[in-house]
Amino acid sequence: MNVRLRPITSDDFSTIVRWSEDREFCLAIDWSVDLSRAQVEEWWTRILSDPGDDFLRLGVERGGQLVGYVDLAQQDRQVGRAEFGIAIGERRLWAQGLGIEAGQLMLHHGFHHLGLTRVTAQVHRPNVRSLALMRRLGFREEGLLRRHALYQGGVCDVVIFGLLQNEFDADRCK
Ligand SMILES: CC(C)(COP(=O)(O)OP(=O)(O)OC[C@H]1O[C@@H](n2cnc3c(N)ncnc32)[C@H](O)[C@@H]1OP(=O)(O)O)[C@@H](O)C(=O)NCCC(=O)NCCS
């Protein structure tokens, strides 16, 4: 196990500001490029201080360093559903399996500690890394929103993914 999940604090802001200065990362995750340090810190302060009952964001730590984060957003406890999100902010660490590990940890947390039975994800179709990651995590394609969103300067389709708890558990037992 290379990564662990933990809360994000203001001590992590300098790391997150560094990610926000990486143009390729910003374009991939759809963050505004060229935000000032103050704007990034203000935005993250708001998310951390008032996340809302239905939103969980945890940091992804590797070797004592924050390298990304994972989300379970729009949690609906009655239905047992939430929306998954992920970013590995340290781009030099992409394609080394961290996304898969962090994603599996967060999905396990959602299914086995938060009482979720279904997790969804939405991915801009040109974001091939993220599409590959969702499939690798066991998500199934459930639909396509055609010409639905702005991404990297153009209008694109958005792929809808879904994963049920029993599918996640069965996958882990293989
Ligand atoms: C998407 C993201 C989280 C993936 O993280 P990662 O640590 O690089 O992912 P992993 O190394 O665990 O690889 C996951 C899968 O991605 C695929 N992948 C890796 N590099 C790839 C590339 N250059 N092109 C296409 N697919 C690639 C691999 O197929 C891998 O599956 P495999 O092990 O079966 O080969 C990361 O690229 C990222 O943070 N991107 C910006 C933010 C973002 O797009 N978030 C998702 C929004 S929906």
PDBQT file of the ligand as one rigid body, heavy atoms in Angstrom, charges set to zero:
ROOT
HETATM    1  C1  LIG A 201      -7.031  10.892 -13.657  1.00  0.00    +0.000 C 
HETATM    2  C2  LIG A 201      -5.919  10.750 -12.625  1.00  0.00    +0.000 C 
HETATM    3  C3  LIG A 201      -6.501  10.883 -11.221  1.00  0.00    +0.000 C 
HETATM    4  C4  LIG A 201      -5.305   9.356 -12.786  1.00  0.00    +0.000 C 
HETATM    5  O1  LIG A 201      -4.357   9.166 -11.730  1.00  0.00    +0.000 OA
HETATM    6  P1  LIG A 201      -3.082   8.244 -11.932  1.00  0.00    +0.000 P 
HETATM    7  O2  LIG A 201      -2.418   8.082 -10.620  1.00  0.00    +0.000 OA
HETATM    8  O3  LIG A 201      -2.274   8.757 -13.051  1.00  0.00    +0.000 OA
HETATM    9  O4  LIG A 201      -3.788   6.901 -12.384  1.00  0.00    +0.000 OA
HETATM   10  P2  LIG A 201      -3.161   5.450 -12.322  1.00  0.00    +0.000 P 
HETATM   11  O5  LIG A 201      -1.672   5.485 -12.462  1.00  0.00    +0.000 OA
HETATM   12  O6  LIG A 201      -3.704   4.795 -11.086  1.00  0.00    +0.000 OA
HETATM   13  O7  LIG A 201      -3.732   4.802 -13.645  1.00  0.00    +0.000 OA
HETATM   14  C5  LIG A 201      -5.083   4.561 -13.827  1.00  0.00    +0.000 C 
HETATM   15  C6  LIG A 201      -5.301   4.111 -15.251  1.00  0.00    +0.000 C 
HETATM   16  O8  LIG A 201      -5.044   5.248 -16.076  1.00  0.00    +0.000 OA
HETATM   17  C7  LIG A 201      -4.537   4.805 -17.309  1.00  0.00    +0.000 C 
HETATM   18  N1  LIG A 201      -3.519   5.710 -17.798  1.00  0.00    +0.000 N 
HETATM   19  C8  LIG A 201      -2.377   6.054 -17.203  1.00  0.00    +0.000 A 
HETATM   20  N2  LIG A 201      -1.708   6.905 -18.005  1.00  0.00    +0.000 NA
HETATM   21  C9  LIG A 201      -2.448   7.079 -19.114  1.00  0.00    +0.000 A 
HETATM   22  C10 LIG A 201      -2.307   7.832 -20.300  1.00  0.00    +0.000 A 
HETATM   23  N3  LIG A 201      -1.228   8.600 -20.505  1.00  0.00    +0.000 N 
HETATM   24  N4  LIG A 201      -3.268   7.778 -21.233  1.00  0.00    +0.000 NA
HETATM   25  C11 LIG A 201      -4.357   7.003 -21.040  1.00  0.00    +0.000 A 
HETATM   26  N5  LIG A 201      -4.552   6.284 -19.935  1.00  0.00    +0.000 NA
HETATM   27  C12 LIG A 201      -3.605   6.317 -18.983  1.00  0.00    +0.000 A 
HETATM   28  C13 LIG A 201      -4.000   3.462 -17.157  1.00  0.00    +0.000 C 
HETATM   29  O9  LIG A 201      -4.714   2.676 -18.097  1.00  0.00    +0.000 OA
HETATM   30  C14 LIG A 201      -4.326   3.052 -15.751  1.00  0.00    +0.000 C 
HETATM   31  O10 LIG A 201      -4.959   1.831 -15.824  1.00  0.00    +0.000 OA
HETATM   32  P3  LIG A 201      -4.029   0.492 -15.986  1.00  0.00    +0.000 P 
HETATM   33  O11 LIG A 201      -3.298   0.340 -14.698  1.00  0.00    +0.000 OA
HETATM   34  O12 LIG A 201      -5.044  -0.532 -16.257  1.00  0.00    +0.000 OA
HETATM   35  O13 LIG A 201      -3.088   0.698 -17.121  1.00  0.00    +0.000 OA
HETATM   36  C15 LIG A 201      -4.783  11.792 -12.843  1.00  0.00    +0.000 C 
HETATM   37  O14 LIG A 201      -4.322  11.685 -14.158  1.00  0.00    +0.000 OA
HETATM   38  C16 LIG A 201      -5.252  13.209 -12.568  1.00  0.00    +0.000 C 
HETATM   39  O15 LIG A 201      -5.206  13.666 -11.438  1.00  0.00    +0.000 OA
HETATM   40  N6  LIG A 201      -5.691  13.907 -13.624  1.00  0.00    +0.000 N 
HETATM   41  C17 LIG A 201      -6.181  15.291 -13.460  1.00  0.00    +0.000 C 
HETATM   42  C18 LIG A 201      -7.457  15.349 -12.656  1.00  0.00    +0.000 C 
HETATM   43  C19 LIG A 201      -8.578  14.567 -13.310  1.00  0.00    +0.000 C 
HETATM   44  O16 LIG A 201      -8.681  14.469 -14.516  1.00  0.00    +0.000 OA
HETATM   45  N7  LIG A 201      -9.424  14.003 -12.449  1.00  0.00    +0.000 N 
HETATM   46  C20 LIG A 201     -10.573  13.251 -12.861  1.00  0.00    +0.000 C 
HETATM   47  C21 LIG A 201     -11.718  14.165 -13.114  1.00  0.00    +0.000 C 
HETATM   48  S1  LIG A 201     -13.145  13.199 -13.573  1.00  0.00    +0.000 SA
ENDROOT
TORSDOF 0
